[in-house]
Amino acid sequence: MMLHESINLAAAAWAVIAQAPILKPPTPIGWTIMIVSVGSVLSLTAFCLVRVLSLPPVEEEYLKGPLEIDTRDTEDAD
């Protein structure tokens, strides 16, 4: 893409933005819906993080493997 083409694209983009209607501020019901939805997502995320990060410690018995595993890597090491 050449320089003058990118300048024309930028000018066209600004022309479209300049013609966009001016947005009105949110109504009280819009604010309410937004606050409830964002608050519920953040609350659920915090609840899940607290639940996962505060799990009880895991018993070490279940993490240990049997001590007598024959891997056969010491036989004929040549």
C-alpha positions in Angstrom: 0.0 0.0 0.0 1.4 3.4 -0.9 1.5 6.4 1.3 -1.1 8.4 -0.5 -3.5 5.4 -0.4 -3.1 5.1 3.4 -3.7 8.9 3.8 -6.9 8.6 1.7 -8.0 5.7 3.9 -7.3 7.7 7.1 -9.2 10.7 5.6 -12.2 8.5 4.7 -12.2 7.0 8.2 -12.2 10.5 9.8 -15.1 11.6 7.5 -17.2 8.6 8.6 -16.4 9.4 12.3 -17.3 13.0 11.8 -20.7 12.1 10.4 -21.5 9.7 13.3 -24.4 10.8 15.5 -23.5 12.1 18.9 -24.3 9.5 21.5 -26.6 10.3 24.4 -25.7 9.5 28.0 -27.1 6.2 29.4 -30.5 6.3 31.0 -30.8 5.2 34.7 -32.2 1.8 33.6 -29.1 1.4 31.4 -26.8 2.2 34.3 -28.7 -0.2 36.5 -28.5 -3.1 33.9 -24.8 -2.4 33.3 -23.9 -2.2 37.0 -25.9 -5.4 37.8 -24.4 -7.4 34.9 -20.8 -6.2 35.5 -21.2 -6.7 39.3 -22.5 -10.2 38.9 -19.7 -11.2 36.6 -17.1 -9.8 38.9 -18.8 -11.4 42.0 -18.9 -14.8 40.3 -15.2 -14.5 39.3 -14.2 -13.5 42.8 -16.2 -16.3 44.3 -14.7 -18.9 42.0 -11.1 -17.6 42.6 -11.7 -17.8 46.4 -13.0 -21.3 46.2 -10.2 -22.6 44.1 -7.4 -20.8 45.9 -8.6 -21.8 49.4 -8.9 -25.6 48.8 -7.9 -27.8 51.7 -4.4 -29.3 51.5 -4.1 -32.5 49.6 -3.1 -35.6 51.4 0.4 -36.6 50.4 -0.4 -40.4 50.5 -2.2 -40.1 47.2 0.7 -38.3 45.5 3.3 -40.9 46.3 4.1 -43.6 43.8 5.1 -47.2 44.8 8.7 -47.4 45.8 9.4 -50.7 44.0 9.0 -49.7 40.4 11.1 -51.8 38.1 12.1 -49.4 35.3 14.7 -51.8 33.8 17.0 -48.9 33.0 19.8 -50.2 35.3 20.0 -53.6 33.6 22.5 -53.7 30.7 23.5 -50.0 31.1 26.1 -50.5 28.3 
